[in-house]
C-alpha cells in the first residue's frame, strides 16, 4: 500500500519487532512491549485533560500523578477549543496545550497525545468545531474529501506545533505515543466500504506526519500496520482480542476509573480493588505494556463544553477528584500496585510464562528468566470465596477475585483485594452563605412574542443548525387565534430538544425534558387561551451537543411537532429568537451587568437572572458552590462560566447527580467577585452557599492477612522476620489529627465505611492510637499484640481499624 511506502524509510523490522528510528530517544515496540532507548518497559499513564482544569492546577496535578507512580500523562487535543472558527486558533489559558506538555516534561513524565481530532470524550460535538457542519457536502469521519481536508489540516497544525517546540521523543521531548481518530470501529460499519477506506487513509495521513514515534488507534481492531490497535474498557484482559499483529504490543488506552455520568444518573463507583485486579491481570495475561487510567483526574466541564446531558463534574471518582484532591483508597492502592509490578519487571518483560493450576479457579502465572529470576502472580478467580492454595510448597490465602504479586516467587508484597492504604472522606464546609434577600438582585428574562421576532420560517427549524452552538436556547414563537372548540385545548409538543418550557401569553403552562438515553420526549398540557389572538412561546433548551455516532452532521434537535387540540401547527409561520436577552447583553459580566436594570430579590421564579457580590474566602482549600436549592441553569463567576447545573433532575436514588460546582480560585479576585446565575425553573438562591472542599476524615484498616507496605528498597529482600502490616493515616497539608473517632485492635466488624467493636478487642486500643497520632499530621501504628500491651484473645486472627478526624 502507498502509506507503507511512506513509512518504510522510518522502520526497521528486527526479530519480528518494529523499530522507529529517531534522532533523540529511540521509541520502538515489538510483540512483547514498548521499548524506550533499547529497554523494554511497562508504563502506567493517567488521563489529565488540560482544558478540564486550570493552568494553576497543572503543576500540582502532574506532581500528584508522579507521586502515584505514573510514568506518563495522556490528554486529548480539543479541536473545537483551538479552532472555534476556520483558521482562527486559540492556544491561550486553559487551551495552552504546549505549556501543559512542557510542564509534564519538566516533572520527568512522558506524554501520550491523543490528537483525534474527533475525540468523543463526553465533550460537546465530540471535539469537532460546529462550523464543520456548514461545510458544503461534508460527511463526518468517512471517506469524504471535505472532512478529510479539514481533519488533516488540524492534525498537521498540532503536529507542527509540537515539532516546533521539540516535544516529540525523537527531538528530546516527552511525547512517546500519538493517537489518531477515536473508537472509530463503533461507527465504521455504518459507512460500509467508505469506512474501511477512511481507516486506511487516516493511518497513512498520521504516519505521513513523520513524528518518528508510534501511532495508535483505540478500539480499532483493523488498525493498519504499523498503527497499533488498543483497548478501551474496564476488563480489557477479557473483552479485547489483543493486538492485530504478533509484532504489536498490548496497550490499554482507557482503563475506566469510574464512568461517564449524565444528569439524572447515579455515579458509577469502581472500587480500588477491581481496578487493581483487572490492571494486573491485563499485564500478566496479555503482556500489557501500557495502561492508561481514564480518568486519573477528570476535572470540570466548564461553560458549554460537556456533551449532551453530561454533568459538569467529570469523573469525580478518579484517583484525583474534580478538585485535584487525592481520593483514597484508589490513589494509594494503585500506587502500591505500580510499585509491586515494577519490582517484577525483568521476569515480566524478559522471562517465559508458565501457568500452573492450583485449584478449580486458582492459577499461578509464573514468569522465569534463563538466569532463574522469577516472579509469580497467584490468581483467585472465585468471586465469592477466599482461596487457600499451595505454591512451591508454601501456603497462600487470597480474597475473592484477587491476585497476589510475588516478585521473587515466594514473598507476597501486594494483593489486589487487600487495601493497605487509608480511606479518606471528603467534606464540604460552608464558608459564605447567601441567605439574605438583601444580598441578591434579580433580572427577569423577557419572553419573546411572535411580533418581536425577526427570524421567521414556515415550519419548525432544526435547533443546532439555527443556533450554531452559540446558545443552549432557541425560542419558537407562534401567534394563535382562539377558534378552538374546547375551553382548554390540549397543547402537545414532541421534542428532542432536550428541555422544553412552554408559555402562553407570558404564563408558564408546562415543562418537560428527556434523558441522556432517551432525548425524545413529549409535553402535554391543557392551556387557556384568551379570546382573539394569543402568543405561544416555546423555549427549547439543549444541554450539550451530541458527542458520538455515525452521521453526526445529520443529527436533529429541537421541536419536531406541535399540536393544539386536533390542529397540527408545525407548518405554520413561526418566529424565532436564538438565545436569551441576558446572554445577548452579557449580564453575567461586570460590564454587561451594569447595562440592565436589576430589581431587589422577590421570590423564586422561572427564567430569572440572579446576581450577588462576594469576597474571596481565605486559605488555599478548594471551593465549590452548593446549588442544592436551585433547579436548572448556568452559573458564572466574574464572567467565566463554571458550567451548567441541573439539581432538579433527580437520580433513581432520589438525589441530584451533582450538587456542588467547582469554583477555581484562579477565577476569583480578592474582593468584589460577581456571581451570576440563570435559573430556568423555581430554584431558591437564598440557600446557596460557597463551601470549602477538604478531607476531614481518614481511616486505616489492616489485618494479619495483609502484606506489609511496599519496601522502597525492594519488596522481596529477605528479612529474618516478616514485616508486620501497619495502619498509616495522614491528614491533608496544614491539618492535624484532632480526634480518634474509633480504634479497635482485635476483630472489629465492618470496614472504614461502617464498623463496630467485635468480640475480641484490646482495651488499650484508643489510648495507644491517641498517643501515637493526636496532634500530628500523620502517624503509623504497628499491627502487633506487643503494640497494644498483650493479646486479648489468643488464637484469634487480628485486625486493626482506626478512624480519625482531621482539622
N, C-alpha and C positions, 0 to 999 in steps of 0.2 A: 504494500500500500504506500501511497505517497507520503503519509505522515511518518512512516517508519524510516523512510529515506532521509527525512529531516533530522531524525533522532540518532541515526546510526553513527554519526560523527561524534556524538557525545557519550555513546555507550560502548562498553566492552564487556562481553559475556565471559565470565571466569568461573569455571567449576559449577556451571548451572545457575550462577547468580548474575544479576545486572548491576554494574558499577557505573555511577555517574562520575565522570572525570571533571574535577573542579579545580580552580586555581588556589583556593584557600583551604577551608575544611573539605574533607572528602566524605560526602554523604552518599552511601550506597545501600544496597539491600540484596538479600538472596531469600531463598525459601525458609530460612531459619529466623532471620531477624533484620532489623535495620542495622547498618554498620556506619559508624562515625569515626573518621580518621583511622580506619582499619580495625576498630574494636566493635565487636558485637555488643548490643545494648538492649536493655528493656527500659522504656521510658514511660513515666507517668505524667500525664498532662491534665490541665484543667481549663475549662472554658471560662474566660472572663471577657465580656464584651465591653470595649471602651465606651461605647455610646450608651450603655445602660448604667454607667456610673459617672462620676465627675472627676476631672483631672486631679483634683486634690486628693482623691481617694486612691488613685492608681498606685502610688508607691507602697502604701500600706497593704493593699490587696495582693500585689505581687510578692511582697515580703512574707505575708502570711501563707501564700501558696508555696513558696520555697520552704518555709518553716514546716509545712505539712508534708514535705517530702516529694514535691513535684519537681520534674525536670524541665517542663515546658508549659507555656500558656498558649491556648488556642483561641482564636477570635474569628468571627465573620468580618467581612467588609460590607458596609451598608450603602448600596448604590444610591438609594433614594435620598439619603442624607447628603451624600457627597456630590451628586449631580441633580439638584432639585429642578433645574431647567437644562435643556440641551446645551452642553458646552459651558455651563456655569457651575463652577466647582466650589465646594466648601470643605476645608480641612482644618477648621478652627475650633477651639474649645473642646467640647466632648467629641467632636468629629476628627480630632487630630490623631489619626491612626499612626502616623510616623512617630510622633512623640511617645505614644503608648508603647510601640515596639522597641524604641530606643530605651525606654525605662525598663522593659523586660530584659533587654540585653545588659543593661547596667547592673542588674541584680543576678546575672550569671545564668539565666534560663534561656532555653530555646523557644522558638515560636513556630506554631502550626497555623498557617494563614489560609483561611477559607474564603477565597475571593468570590466564589459563586459564579456570576454575580446574583443569580437567583439563590436565595438562602432559606426561604420559609421562616423558620426560627420564631414563629408566633409574632412576627414583625409585619407591620402593615404592608400589604401587597407583596409579601414575600421578599421585600427589599427592592423590588422593581420601582423605578420612578413612574408616577402615574402618567406623565406625558408620553410614555411609550404607547399608551392606549390609543392615542390620537395619530400615531404614525400610519399613513395610508398603507393598507394591505398587510399590516403586521399580524402575525400569529406568534404568540409567545412560546419559547422553548421547543422549537421544532425546526425542521429544515426549511426555514423561512428567511429569505435574504435580508429583509429589513431588520428583523430581530437579531440575526447573526452579526450584522454590521455594527449595531449599537452595543451588543454584548462584547464583541471583540474590541471595539474602541475603548470601552471602560476597563476591560481586563488589561489591555495594553497600557492604559493610563496608570493603573495601580502597579503593575509590574515595573514600569519605567520609573515610577516614583521610588519604589523600593531599591531599584538598581542605582538610582542617583544618590541615594543615601547609604549605599554599600550594606544593605540589610540582608541580602541572601548569604547563606553559609559560604558559598564559593567566593564571596567578597570579604569574608571575615565577619559576617553578620550572624544574627540568631535564627533566621528562617531556614528550617530544615525540611519542611513539607509545605506544599501548597495544594489547595483543593479547587477543582473546577466543577461547576454545577452542584446540585444537592438533591439526593434522593430521587433522581430522575426516573429510576425504574418504576416508581409508583404510578407514573403517567405515561411511560414510554409506549405501552400498548395502544393507547388512545390515538396515537399518531401513525400507527402501522409502520410502513417502510420508512416514512419520513423520520420517525423516532429513532430508528437504528442509524440512519444517515446522520442525524444530528449528533448522536453519541460519538460517532467516528470523527465528525468534523470538530466537535468540542475537544476531543482528545488531541487531535492534530494541532488545533489552534493553541491549546495550552502548552503542549510540548514545544511548539514553534516559538514560544516566548523566550526560549533559551535561558531559563533561570538557573540551569545546572543543578537543580535539586529535584527529587521525585515529586510527581503529581499524583493525586488520588481522587477517586470518585466514591462517595459514600453511598451505600445501599445500591450499588450498580454492579450486578453480577457479571455483566458483559463488558465491563470497562476494558477497552482495547489496550494491548501491551504498548508501552511499558507502564501505563497508568495503573495504579494499584486500586483494586476494589476493596472497600472497607465495610465494616458493620456498624449499624446504629441499633440501640435497643437496651434491654435490661438483662438479657440472657444470651449473649452472642455465642457462647460455647454450645448452646442448644439450638438456636434458631438460624444460625448462619451456616451456609455451605462451605465457607472458607475461601481462601484466595483462588482465583480462577486460573492460576498457573502455579506449578510447583516452584517457580523461581520468584514468587512474590511472597512477602511476609504477611503475617496476620495483624491487622490494625483495627482497633476499635475506636472509631471517631466520636461516638456519642454513647457513653455509659451513663444512663439517666440516673441522676442522684435523687430525683423526685419525678415530677411530671408536670406538663403544662396544666394550667388551671384557668378556667373561664369563670366569668361572673355566674353565680348560681351553682358552681361546682365546689365540693369539698376538696381540701388539699390532699394530695397523694403523699403519704408518709412512707418512704422507703427506708428501711432500717439500715443502720451501720453494718449489722451482721450480714444482711442479704447482699449489700454492695460488696463487702469483702469476700464473701463466698464466691459470687459469680466472677469477680475480677480474678481471684486466684485460680479458679477453675479454667477460665479462658487462657491464662498464661501457661498452665501445666498441660492442658488438653489440646490447645490449638497452637502451641508455640507462640503465644501472644507476645508481641514485642513493643506495642504501643497501645496504651489505654488512656483515653481522654474522658474525664468526668464532665458530663453536660448536665447541669452547670456546676462549676466549682464556686462561682459567685454569680447569682442571677441578676441582681440589681433591680433597676426600676425602668418601666416603660414610660418615660417622660412624655408629656404632650400627647400627640395622637399617634405615637409610634407602635402601639400594640395592635395586633391583628384582631379580627372580628371576635368580640365578646371576651377577649383575653384581659385578665385583671392587670392592674398597674404594677403590683409587686411581682417580680419574675423569679421563679424557682427559689422562693424564700427558704425552703427546706434544704438548700445546698450546704456544703461544709462551711462556707462563709455566707451568712444570711444576707437579706436585701441591704442591710446597713453596713455590711462588711464585718460583722461580729462573728467570731468563731462559734460555730454550732457544734456542741459536744453532745453525744459521743462520736458523731460521724467524722469530724475532723481528726480527732485523736486516734480513733480505731483504724482509719485508713493510713494515717501516718505510721503507726506501728506495723501495719501490713506491708507498706512500702519498704520499711527497714528490714523486715524479715525476708522479703523476696530478694532484696538487693544483696543480702548475705548468702543467697543461694544462686547468684548469677552465673558463676563459672560452670557448675554442672548443668544448669538450665540451658545455657547458650552453647555449650561445647560437649555436653555429655550425651549418652544414648539413653533412651527411655525404655523402661520395662515396667509393666503393670502387674502387680501382684494382688490376687484376690484374697481378701482377709475375712470375708463374710458375705452374706447374701446381698447386702447393699453397701459393702465396705471394700475399698480398694486402696492400694498404695501406688502412687506414681513415683517411680524411683529413677532419678537421672544420675548416671555414673560416668565419670571421665576415665580415660585409659590410665590415668595416674592413680585411680582408686577413689578419688574425691567424689563424694556423692551427696545428694540432697533428696529428701523424701517428703512426699505430701500425702498424708493419710486422709482419705475421703470417707465421710459417713453420709450416704445419700438417703438415709431414712429420715423422713421429715417429721416423724412423731416420737421416736425413741432415741435415747443416747445409745452409744455402742462401746463395748469393751472389746478391744482387739489385741492380738499378739503380732508384733512385727519385729523380726530379727531377735526373738527371744526376750523382748521387752513388752510390758503391758501398757496400753494407752486407752484412755477414756475420751470419747468425743461426744459433744452435744449433738442433737439432731441437726441435719443439714449443715455440716461444718467441715472444715479442712484444717488439719494441724500441719504446721510447717516445721520441718526438721532439717536445718541447713547442713547438719553432719550425719544425717540418717539415724540419729539417736535422741537428740535433745529437742523437745518441743519449745519453740520460742514464741509461737503465736498460734492461736486458734481463731478462725473467723467467727465462731459463735460465742466466744468469751470476750467480753468487753472489759478491758483493764482501765480505760480512761474514764475520766469523770463525766457525769451528766450535768449539763448546765441548764438553767431556767432563765428565760428572757422575761423581763418585766417592763411595763410601760408605766411611768410615774408622771402624773400631770404636773406641769411646772408653770403654765399660764392657762387660766380658764377665761373663756369668752362668754361669761354667763349673764352679763348685764346688757339690757337692751340699749343702754346709752353707748355701748361700745360699737354698735353696729349701725350702718346705714344701708338703705336698700334702693334699688332701681328696678322698676318693673319692665320687663321686656315687652315691646309693642307687638301685638298680634295683628299681622297684616290682613287687610281685606282685599278682595279681588281688584277693586278700583285703584288700590295703592301699588299694584304690581306693574312692572314694565315688561317683564318676560311673559309671553303668552304662547300657548300651544293647544291645539285641538287634540287632547289626549293626555295620558299620564306619562310624563317624561321619566326616563331611567335616571336614578339618583346619582350614581357615581359619575356618569358621563356629564351630568349637569353641574355638579359641584366641583368636579375636577380635584377632589380631595382638598379643597380649600376650607371646608367646614364639615362638621358632622351633620349639619341641619339643612333641611330643604322644606320650605313651606309650599304646600299645594293649596291654592285658594279657588273657590267657586262661588258664583252668585246663583242662588236657587230661588225660584218663585214657589210660593206655598200653594200648590194646586193638588196637594195630596188628599186622599180620601180619609185618612186617619188623622186624629188629633196629634198623635205622637208616632210618626212613621219610624220605621227601623232604619238606622244607618249601619251599613255593613261594609267594612273595608278589608280587603285582602292585601297583605303587605309582606315583603321580606326586607324591611327597612333598616334597622332591626327593632325599633321602638316607634310607637305612634301616640301622639297626643292630639285629640280631636276637640275642636272648638266650634260652636255655633253662635254667631253674633257676639263673640268675645267670651263666652262662657264655656268652661270645660265640660264636655259631655262624655269623655271616656279616655282611658289609657290602656295600652296593651303592648306586649313585646314577645319576641321569640326567644330562642335559646341558642347556645353555641352549636348544638347538633341539629336543631330544627329552627332555621331562621325564618321560615314562613309562618305567619300567624294571621288571625282574623280578629278584628274589633267589631263587636256587635252591641249596639245600644239604641234604645228608643230616644228620640230627640224631640224637642218642642220648637216649632217654627213660628215666627210672627206672621201676621198677615202681610202679603206682598213679598218684597224682595228680602232675602236672607243671605248672610255670609257664612260659608263653611270654610274653615281654616284648619288644615291638617298638617301637623308638624311631623315629618318623617325624620328619624334620627338613626344615623349609623353609629355603631360602637366599634370602629375599626374596619379596615378593608380586609377582604379575604387574603390568605397567605399561601394557598396551595391549590392543587388540582389542575387538570388539563383545561386549556382554552379559557384562562382567567380573563382574557381581554373581552370575552363574550358574557361574562358574569353580569347578572342584573340585580339591582336593588331598588328599593322604594316601593311605591304603591303599584299594585297590579290590577285591582278592580275596585270600583266604588259603586255601591248600590244604595239608593234611598227608596224605601218601600219596595216597589217592584220595578223601579226605573234604574237602568244602568246608565250612570252619568260619566263613565270612564272616558268616553269620546267627546265630552263637552269641551268647551273652551275654558281652559284652566289658566290661572295666573300663578306665577312662581316667584319666590324670593329665596336666593341662595344665602344661607347663613342667618345670623341674628343681628339685630341692630347693635347690641352691645359688642359683638365681635367686630363689626364694621367700625365702631367708634373706639375700639381697643380700650374699653373701660377697665380692663384688668391691669393697665399700665398707669403709672403716675400721671403722665400727660393726658392720656385718654380719659382717665377718671375725672380729671378736672373740667372736662368739656360737657359733662352731663349733670343734671340736677338730681342729687341724691336726697332721699327723704329719711326721716327718722324710722328706725325699725318699728313695724307694727305687729305683724303676726306671720306665721308661715304661709307661703303662697306659692303657686306654680310659676314657672318661667320668671324667676326673680334673681337679680344680682345682689349679692351682699358683700360689703367691704368693711374692714376694720384695720387698725394700725397696732403694731406691737413692737416691742424692743427684743433684740436677740437675747435668749437666755444665756446665762453664764455657763462656763465649763466647756468640755470637749465631747460630752456624750452625744451620740446620735439623737436626733429629734424627729418626731412624727406627729402629724395631725390626727387626732381621734375624731373621725367623722361619723361615729356610730349613731348620731341623731339625725343625720341627713338622709336624703333619698337617692337621687341620681343627678350627676352633673360633672363639673370640672372645677379644678382649683388652681389658682395662680399665686405665686409668691414673688413680689416685686417684678411682675410682668412675665415671669417664667412659669410655664405650666408644669405642675408636678404630676399631671395625669388626670384621667377620668376616674370618677368614683361611682359606685352603684351599690350602696349599702342596703337598699330596699329589696334587692333581688336575693332572696334567701336560698341557702343550700338545702338539700333534703334533710339535713340535721337541724334546720331552723335558724341558722346563724348567717351573717353576711360572709361572702367569700373573702372580703378584705374590709377591715375597719380602720386600720392605721395606714397613713400615707406618708411616705418618706419626704422629709424636708432637708435637702442637703444644706449643711452650714455655709457652703460657698454661695448659696443663693441669698444669704442674709447680709445685712449691714448692721452695725451696732445698734442703731435706733431707727425708729420710723419705718418699719417694714410694712409693706402693703399686702394684705391678704384679701383676695377676692375669690368668691365662689359664684358659679352659676348653678342654680338649683332648678331642676325641671319639675320636681314633684312638690311635696309639702314638708321638706326637711326643716328642722328647727336649729338655727345656728347658735342658739343660746346654750346648747350643751356641748359645743365644740371645745376641745382643749388641745394645747400643744404639750406633748409628753416627751420626756427623756426616755431613751431606749437603752437598757443595760442588762447585764447579768446580775441577778440578785440572789441566786441560789446555786450551789454546787454540791454534787453528791458523788461519792465513790462507793464502789461495791465490788469486792473480790472474795474468792473462796479458795479452799485448799486446791481445787482443781485448776485454778487459773495459772497459766505460766507467768513467770516474773516479767516485768517490763524489759524491752529490748536493751541489751547491753551495748552501748555505742562502740565498745572496743571489739565487738564480735560476739554475737549472742551465743555461739556454740563453743566458746572457750571452756575448757574443762575446769571445774571447781572441785575442791574436796567436799563441798556440800552443794546442795541445790538451793540457789537463792529463793527466798520466800516472796510471794506476791505482797505488794503494799498498796494501801489506798493513798492516792495522790490527789489532793484538791487544791485548786488555785483560783483566786478571785481576779477580776479584771484589774488593769492598772489603776492605781490611786484608790483601791478599795481593799479592805481587810476583812478577815473572817471575824464577824462580830458576835455570832451566836451559833451554838451547835443545836440544831433542831432535833436531831436523832442520832444516836450512836449505839450500836449493839455488836458485840463480838460473841458469837455463838451460832445459833441457827435462826436468825431473823427471817420472817417470811416476806415474800414480795420482792420488790426491786425499788429503784430510785423514784419511780412514779407513785408507788403505793406500798407501804411497808408496815410491819408491826413486830414487836418483840416475840421471839419464839420460845419454846420450852427450855432451850439452852441459852443462857445469857450471862455474860460476865458482869457482875455488879460494878466493876470499875470502868466500864466502857466509856461512859460520858466523861468521867474525871480524867482518864488518860488522854482522850481525844481533845478535851478542852485545854489541858496543859500543853499539848503539842501544837495546837492550832490557833487558839484565840489571840487576836491582836496581830496576826501575821497575814501576809498576802497569800502565802501558800504553805502547805505542810504535807508531811508524809508519815504515815503510821504503818509500822510493820505488822503484818498479819501473823502473829505468833502468840502462843499462850504466855510466853515469858513477858511480852509487852504488857499484857493485861493481868500479870501477877498470879498466874496459875490457870489450870484447866478446869472450867466449871462443870464439864461433863465429858470425862474421858471416853474415847471411842466414838464420839460424835463428830462427823466432818464439820469443820468450822467455816463461817462466813463473817466478814466484817463489812458493815454498812454504815456510812456516815453521811449525814445531810447537814449542810451548813449555810448560814446566811452571810451574804457579802454586803458591806455598807461602806 
